[in-house]
């Protein structure tokens, strides 16, 4: 029961500027903007949607197969990390003479951020073929290179593998016609509330019409939980209160890891959505997208505390 997770593999380089951007950026001088910030602290996190989703699914005991592209210049650290986690790298393309996708994020004392993103090897993700992976029962197409997202959707559909279409931050790359085509190929669609409105606007379809095209439309609502539209009705999913809120980076990916596990195990939408909600809460309690590490027993206990029944 393997799940193919198509998406980006990236490094997040996070730096802290011990000042305030507004004190160094003069509004009347932005036409000649030339600034430099001293950042005494820096940390590198493993990220990318495929890596983050696979990490969450792996915590739950699911069989996650990553399909992504990484740059040979700096691949070794991430490949070693995946091996240590017991995650297969068989479908990870290593692109020669190329850097991996990475974000350079600088945060000031007021939590303002300046981010630069280099897509690197991610733009070659279409060289992977989703229809050549054997033994799949489920898939997800998460943010990645545009060509990869389109082709992997088509390939999973042609192979008869049910999949979640999760356009996320890749949504601006799609026109309405392509979005309509992929939604009709997909089995499920997962978006946040802002993305849901954007998909509706681009496709010309209402939320109800989008939900009618797939087995389920999952819309996350942040601290308000989530809604799962299926079978003509809506399953309301409550949010799980986190013990502390440290870092939202990767929460959506953790949520999707829970979704995939619940779908894979046939848990039903009420339980699947609640498990996904819990995974997002567990993630937000830690810095970085892959630094939370509850045991399966701890996940089960937190689930019972939150919802009053056992997770099977």
N, C-alpha and C positions, 0 to 999 in steps of 0.2 A: 504493500500500500504506500508507494512512494509519491511524494508531492514535489513537483517541479516548481522552483521559485525563480522566475525570470526577472532580473532587475540589476540595479547597479551594485558594484562593490567599490567603496570609496574610503578614503582617509579624511577625517575631520581634524584639522589643525586649529586648535582653539587658544587664542591669546588674550591676555587681559591688559588693557591700557589703564594705568592708575591715575586717570584724570577724566576730563569730560570733553567729548568731541566738540561740543558747542563753544568751548573756550578757545578752540584752535581753528575752527572753520567760520570765517567771516562771511555772512550772507551777501554783503556787497562786493565781495571779491571772488565769488565762486567761478567767475569766468576765467580766472587765472589760478585755479585751485592747485596747490602743490604742497601737500602736507606729509609729515612723517611722524609716526607714533612709536615711542619706545615701549616695548612690551616685555617686562621682566619675567613673566611667567608664560609658559606654553606647554600644552599637552597635546598628544596625538591620540585620537580615538579611532577604533575600527567602526566603520559605518557603511553607508549605502543601503538602499532598500532591501536588496536580496540578502545581504549579510545580516541585517537586523531582523528580517522576517524569519529567516532560517534559524537564527539564534533562539528566537522565542519558541518556534515550533520544536526545536531540539530540546529545549528545557522541559517541554511537556511530554517528550518521548515520541514525537512524530518522526517520520522518515523524510527529512528535508534534503532535496537535491538542488543545489544552487546551479543556475545557468547565468553566467555573467562574464564580463571581460575585465581583465586587470592588466596593468602595464608591467612589462618585464623589468623596467628600471627599478621599481620599488615593490615588486610582487611578493618577494620572499616572506616578508614579515606577516602579511595577511594569509598567505598559503599555509605557513606554519601554524598560525592561529586556528585556521579552519581544521587542520589536521589534529591539533590538540583537542578540539571540541568533538572530534569524531565525525566531522562533516565532510562528505565526499567533494573532491575538487575535480572529478572526472569531466564535468561539463563546464569548467571554468577555462575560458580562453585566455592565454597569456600572449599579449601583443608585443612583438619585439620593438626595441628602441622607443618605447612609449612610457609615459608616466601613467599611473592609475588615476582615476577620477579623484579629485580632492577639493575640499572647501577650506579656505583660509578665513577664519572668523575672528575678528577683533571686537571685543566687548569693552565698553567703558564703565565707569563707576555708576552710571545711571541705567545700565543694562541696554544701552543703545548698541547696535551691532553694525559693523561694516564687513561685508562678506564678498569674497571673490571665489568663483567656482571654475575649476578647470576640468572639463569632461574627460579629457585624455582617452584612455582605452575604451571607455564606455561607448564611444561613438562607433566602435567596431563590434558591438554586441550582436548585430545582425548576422555575423559570420557563424554564430551558433545556430544549430537547427533543433528546435524543440520536438520535431516529429521523429527524430532519430534516437530518442531516449526511450528505452524499453521499460515496461513494468509500471507505468504511471497510472494512478487512479484520480489525480487531481493536479491542478496547476494554478499559478497566479502570474499575471503579467503586471509587474510593478514598474514604477518610473525607471527609465533606462534611455538609451539612444532611441530616437524616434523610429528609425527603420527596424530596429530590433523589436520594439513594442508592437509594431504593426505585423511584422512577419511571424513573431512568436504567437500572436493571437490567431493568425490564420492557420499556422501549423498545428497548434493544439486543437483547434476546431476540426481541421481536416483529419486528425488522428483520433477524433472522438473522445478527447480528454476534456472533461468539464473543467472550467477555469474561472477564476475571478479576474475581472478587468479592474485594475487599480491605477487610474491615470495619474493621480496625485499632482506633483509639481511639474509633470510632463504635459499637463493638460493644455497649456497655451500653445503647444506645438501642433495640436490637432485642429483641423477644420471640421465643420459640422458634418459633412458627408462621410469623412473617415470615422468620426465618432459614432455615427449611426450604424455604419457597417460593422464596427467592432462590437458594439453593444449587442447587435443581432447575432454575432458569433458567440458571445460570452454566455456563460451560465449564470454568473453573478456579477454585480457591479458594486464596488466599495469606494465611497467618497466621503469627504466631510461636507458639512452643510454649505459652505461657500462653493466648493467644487460642484455640489449637486446643482446649485443655481446656475453655475457657469455651463455645465453640461446641458442643462435644460435650455439655456439661452442659445447655445451653439447648435444644438440639434433641432430646436424648434419643438421638442417634445416636452410635455408636462412631466412632473415627477411620477404621476400615476401611469402615464404612457411608458416611461422608461421602465418602471417596475413591471409593467405588463409584458415587456420584451424578454425578461430574464426570470429565472427561478426565484431570485431574491435581489433586492436593492438594499444595500446596507449604507446608512447615512450616520456618521458619527457627529455628535453635537457637543463635544468638549465636556465641560463639567455637568452638562445636562444629560449625559449618557449617549444613547444611540437609538435609532429606529431601524427596524428590519421590515421592509415592505415585501410581503410574499403572500401568494394565494388570495390576493384581493384584500388583504388586511394588513395591519401594522402591529408588529411586536415591539413594545416599548421596553428598552433596556436601560435600567438605572446605572448611573455612574457609581463606581466604588470610591469611597473616600480614602485618599492616600494618607499614610501616617505622616508624611512630610512631602512637600513639593519642592524638588530640587532642580529638575531639568526636564522639560517636555520633549527634548530631541529624541526621536525614535518611538514616541508613544503610539503613533498611528501604526507603525510597523509591528510593534508588540501586539497591538489589537488584532492585526491581520494574522499574526501567528496563531492567536487563539481561535480566530475564525476558521482557519485551515484545519486545525486539530479537531474542532467540533464537527465540521463538515465531514472530515475523513472518518471520524468515529460514529457518525450518525447520531449525535447527541440531541438533535432537535434545535430549533432556532432560539427558544427561550434560554436554554442552557448554553448553547454556543455563543450567543451574544453576551451573556453574563461572564463567561470565561474570558472572552475577548476584552471585556471591560476591566476585569481583574488584571489581566496581563498589562494593560496600559497603565493601571495604577501602580503595579509593582515596578514598572520601568521608571515612572516619574519620581519615584522615591530615591533614585540614584543618578549621579552625574554620568553622562555619556550614554549612548544607545545600547551598549552591550556589556554593561558593568553590573547589572542586577543578576543574581544567581541563586534564586530560591530552589530548594529541592522540590521534587514532585510532592512529597508529603507536606511541605510548607504551603505549596500552592493549593493543595486540597483543603488544608486547614483554613487558609484565608478565604477560600471560596465558601466554606460552610459558615464562617463568621459573617461574611457579607450577605449571604443569601438564605441561610437557614436550612440548607439541605446538602447532601453529599454529592460530590462530583465523581462520577463513575468513569 
